[in-house]
């Protein structure tokens, strides 16, 4: 099954480092790391997660300016009528793939919610830490759809101090940011990094009890790197 899934993914995704096959492989590595920590995960959930992880971004190339998650789900429905017709719990997978760019907006109620929440965690881990910094730098400052500055431009000395204080406050109290604060992702790289750092706590919240100690330790290690780098980047405003 894994060979078939990778073959399908290769037909839809190129070798783009940010959102192509390398990204999918890293997300799958996060999933496999989780499985090593949680070997007794329900087989139905594990199987549905495996499909969701490898194929969650197959609609990116076709989506254009639209929601790639919704497009990926549309392609999944077609695959379930053909190559993957024997897959179990297809409705769980469709839900996870179609909503992974939004995430779980309530507490977990069923297996589909669990798969969606875990997929979001494995996907999001690739946006934090050293790899995450590299990806976000390329995407937000050198790629599409935005070319934003590293740090805000045109601020006077007082505004720079206030901005620095705001960033430090968010880094110290990440619960103050939710995924609804999407404007932070389009202003400057330092705000984008701050958003992804803080959003991590909301994303892992619904399944924190499911994640093993090694996975949580890895997430915290990456967050520490993110926090230190972001803090130094915002400090450069005052130099």
C-alpha positions as CSV (number, residue, x, y, z in Angstrom):
1,X,0.0,0.0,0.0
2,X,2.8,2.5,0.9
3,X,4.4,1.9,-2.5
4,X,1.1,2.5,-4.3
5,X,0.6,5.7,-2.3
6,X,4.0,7.1,-3.1
7,X,3.5,6.2,-6.8
8,X,0.2,8.1,-6.8
9,X,1.8,11.1,-4.9
10,X,4.6,11.2,-7.5
11,X,2.0,11.6,-10.2
12,X,0.6,14.8,-8.7
13,X,3.6,16.4,-6.9
14,X,7.0,17.6,-8.1
15,X,10.2,17.8,-6.2
16,X,9.4,21.3,-4.8
17,X,11.2,21.5,-1.4
18,X,8.4,23.5,0.2
19,X,5.2,21.8,-0.7
20,X,6.3,18.9,-3.1
21,X,7.4,15.3,-2.5
22,X,10.2,16.3,-0.1
23,X,7.7,18.0,2.2
24,X,5.4,14.9,2.0
25,X,8.4,12.7,2.9
26,X,9.2,14.8,6.0
27,X,5.5,14.7,7.1
28,X,5.6,11.0,6.7
29,X,8.8,10.8,8.7
30,X,6.9,12.7,11.5
31,X,4.1,10.1,11.2
32,X,6.5,7.2,11.4
33,X,8.3,8.7,14.4
34,X,4.9,9.0,16.1
35,X,4.1,5.3,15.3
36,X,7.3,4.3,16.8
37,X,6.2,6.1,20.0
38,X,2.6,4.7,19.8
39,X,2.8,1.2,18.4
40,X,-0.6,0.3,19.6
41,X,-2.5,2.9,17.6
42,X,-5.8,1.6,16.4
43,X,-5.2,-0.1,13.0
44,X,-8.1,1.6,11.2
45,X,-6.9,5.0,12.3
46,X,-3.3,4.2,11.4
47,X,-4.2,3.0,7.9
48,X,-6.4,6.1,7.3
49,X,-3.6,8.3,8.6
50,X,-1.1,6.7,6.3
51,X,-3.2,7.5,3.2
52,X,-4.0,11.0,4.5
53,X,-0.4,11.8,5.2
54,X,1.0,10.8,1.8
55,X,-1.8,12.2,-0.3
56,X,-3.0,15.3,1.7
57,X,-1.3,17.8,-0.7
58,X,-2.0,16.2,-4.1
59,X,-4.3,19.0,-5.1
60,X,-1.7,21.8,-4.8
61,X,-0.7,21.9,-8.4
62,X,-4.3,21.8,-9.7
63,X,-5.7,24.2,-7.1
64,X,-4.2,27.4,-8.5
65,X,-5.4,30.2,-6.2
66,X,-8.1,28.0,-4.7
67,X,-8.0,25.9,-1.5
68,X,-5.5,23.1,-2.2
69,X,-7.0,21.0,0.6
70,X,-10.5,21.0,-1.0
71,X,-8.9,20.2,-4.4
72,X,-6.9,17.3,-2.8
73,X,-10.1,15.9,-1.3
74,X,-11.8,16.0,-4.8
75,X,-8.9,14.1,-6.3
76,X,-9.1,11.6,-3.4
77,X,-12.7,10.9,-4.2
78,X,-11.7,10.1,-7.7
79,X,-8.9,7.8,-6.5
80,X,-11.4,6.0,-4.2
81,X,-13.4,5.1,-7.3
82,X,-10.3,3.7,-9.0
83,X,-6.8,2.9,-7.6
84,X,-7.8,3.1,-4.0
85,X,-11.3,1.6,-4.2
86,X,-10.5,-0.9,-1.5
87,X,-9.4,1.6,1.1
88,X,-11.3,1.5,4.4
89,X,-13.0,4.4,6.2
90,X,-12.8,6.7,3.1
91,X,-15.0,9.3,4.8
92,X,-12.4,9.8,7.5
93,X,-9.7,10.4,5.0
94,X,-11.8,12.8,2.9
95,X,-12.5,14.8,6.0
96,X,-8.9,14.9,7.1
97,X,-7.6,15.9,3.7
98,X,-10.3,18.5,2.9
99,X,-9.8,20.3,6.2
100,X,-6.1,20.0,7.0
101,X,-5.5,23.6,6.0
102,X,-8.1,24.7,8.6
103,X,-7.6,22.2,11.3
104,X,-9.9,20.9,14.0
105,X,-12.1,23.7,15.4
106,X,-13.5,21.8,18.3
107,X,-12.7,19.0,20.7
108,X,-12.3,15.5,19.2
109,X,-15.6,13.7,18.9
110,X,-14.8,10.6,16.7
111,X,-12.1,8.8,14.7
112,X,-12.3,11.3,11.8
113,X,-11.5,14.1,14.2
114,X,-8.5,12.2,15.5
115,X,-7.1,11.6,12.0
116,X,-7.6,15.3,11.1
117,X,-6.0,16.6,14.2
118,X,-3.0,14.2,14.0
119,X,-2.5,15.0,10.3
120,X,-2.4,18.7,11.1
121,X,0.2,18.0,13.8
122,X,2.5,16.0,11.5
123,X,2.1,18.6,8.7
124,X,2.7,21.5,11.1
125,X,5.9,20.1,12.6
126,X,7.5,20.8,9.2
127,X,6.8,24.5,9.7
128,X,8.7,24.8,13.0
129,X,12.3,24.5,14.0
130,X,15.3,24.9,11.6
131,X,13.5,23.2,8.6
132,X,10.4,25.3,9.3
133,X,12.4,28.5,9.4
134,X,14.0,27.6,6.0
135,X,10.7,26.7,4.4
136,X,9.0,29.9,5.7
137,X,11.9,32.0,4.6
138,X,11.6,30.6,1.0
139,X,7.8,30.7,0.9
140,X,7.1,34.1,2.4
141,X,10.1,36.1,1.4
142,X,11.3,34.4,-1.8
143,X,8.4,32.4,-3.2
144,X,4.7,32.7,-3.7
145,X,2.1,33.9,-3.0
146,X,3.9,36.6,-1.0
147,X,7.2,38.5,-0.9
148,X,7.2,40.1,2.5
149,X,10.1,41.8,4.3
150,X,12.1,40.1,7.0
151,X,11.2,42.7,9.5
152,X,8.8,45.7,9.3
153,X,10.1,48.7,7.4
154,X,9.6,52.4,8.1
155,X,9.1,52.2,11.9
156,X,10.3,55.0,14.1
157,X,12.3,54.2,17.2
158,X,9.3,54.1,19.5
159,X,7.4,51.9,17.1
160,X,10.3,49.5,16.9
161,X,10.4,49.1,20.6
162,X,6.6,48.5,20.8
163,X,6.9,45.9,17.9
164,X,9.7,44.2,19.7
165,X,7.7,44.1,23.0
166,X,4.7,42.6,21.1
167,X,6.7,39.8,19.6
168,X,8.4,39.0,22.9
169,X,4.9,39.0,24.6
170,X,3.6,36.5,22.0
171,X,6.6,34.3,22.3
172,X,6.2,34.2,26.1
173,X,2.4,33.8,26.0
174,X,1.6,31.8,22.8
175,X,-1.9,31.2,23.8
176,X,-2.6,34.8,22.9
177,X,-2.4,33.9,19.3
178,X,-4.9,31.7,17.5
179,X,-5.1,30.5,13.9
180,X,-7.6,33.3,13.3
181,X,-4.7,35.8,13.5
182,X,-3.9,35.2,9.8
183,X,-2.9,38.8,9.2
184,X,0.4,38.0,11.0
185,X,1.3,35.7,8.2
186,X,1.3,38.4,5.6
187,X,3.1,41.3,7.3
188,X,6.7,40.3,7.9
189,X,8.8,37.2,8.3
190,X,9.3,37.7,12.0
191,X,5.5,37.9,12.5
192,X,5.0,34.8,10.3
193,X,7.5,32.9,12.4
194,X,5.8,34.1,15.6
195,X,2.4,33.0,14.3
196,X,3.6,29.5,13.4
197,X,5.4,29.2,16.8
198,X,2.3,30.2,18.7
199,X,-0.2,28.3,16.6
200,X,1.6,25.1,17.4
201,X,0.1,25.0,20.9
202,X,-3.4,25.2,19.5
203,X,-2.7,22.6,16.9
204,X,-1.3,20.0,19.2
205,X,-3.9,20.7,21.9
206,X,-6.6,18.3,20.8
207,X,-4.2,15.3,20.6
208,X,-1.5,16.2,23.1
209,X,-2.6,13.2,25.2
210,X,-2.1,10.9,22.1
211,X,1.4,12.1,21.3
212,X,4.2,10.2,22.8
213,X,7.0,11.7,24.9
214,X,9.5,11.5,22.1
215,X,7.2,13.4,19.7
216,X,6.4,16.1,22.3
217,X,10.1,16.4,23.1
218,X,10.9,16.9,19.4
219,X,8.2,19.5,19.0
220,X,9.6,21.4,22.0
221,X,13.1,21.2,20.7
222,X,12.0,22.7,17.4
223,X,9.9,25.4,19.2
224,X,13.0,26.4,21.2
225,X,15.0,26.9,18.0
226,X,12.0,28.9,16.5
227,X,11.7,31.1,19.6
228,X,15.4,31.9,19.8
229,X,15.7,32.7,16.1
230,X,12.5,34.8,16.1
231,X,13.6,36.8,19.2
232,X,17.0,37.6,17.7
233,X,15.3,38.6,14.4
234,X,13.0,41.0,16.1
235,X,15.9,42.3,18.2
236,X,17.7,43.3,15.0
237,X,15.1,46.1,14.7
238,X,16.8,47.9,17.6
239,X,20.3,47.7,16.3
